[in-house]
Amino acid sequence: MAGSGLLSPGPYHILSYGTLLGTTFFHSFVGGIVSFQVLTRPQFAALMAKIFPVYFSMQTVLPVVMAITYPGSSTSLAPSGLAGVLDSSNRWTVLAPIAAIFASGLANLAVIGPATTKTMDERKRQEKERKDGKKSYDAPPHSREMEALNKKFSTLHGISSMLNLGTFFAAVYYGFSLASRLE
């Protein structure tokens, strides 16, 4: 690895990776769960509506930073940065997990997240327009329209959760790859 300190890409790579893994772990397994347990459903929805765009932006930007700052090896003269990430010897240990993290973050940020928010808004409108006195999360029976919206929300939420879990597992996998380079 060429150089050390502020001009070396290594510290920025490690900090980006650590931020990604820590944020993903905390949001998925601590913050999100605790928030769901202590907040009312509307408060939880409002909180997540503000957190998710920032969270998914981080899951999209940090892998790019990791790719740009990928530290080459000083002992084998392996390339740094994007050239190192794209090197054929790193296809499955570096490129695949970083690309998977980027793709899942981008999918949640640009497609799944907005579709989920739109569905939540449609459920709120349905609650107000239909005078059946039921919230989307109340026990059934619901109108057919609300059942369809609840099913759509559940599907989108499930896809988003699976993408997020994929990000977590890809980050852990990459962590083992990164750790194997320590001497």
Salt bridges, closest charged atoms under 4 A:
GLU127 OE1 - LYS135 NZ 4.00
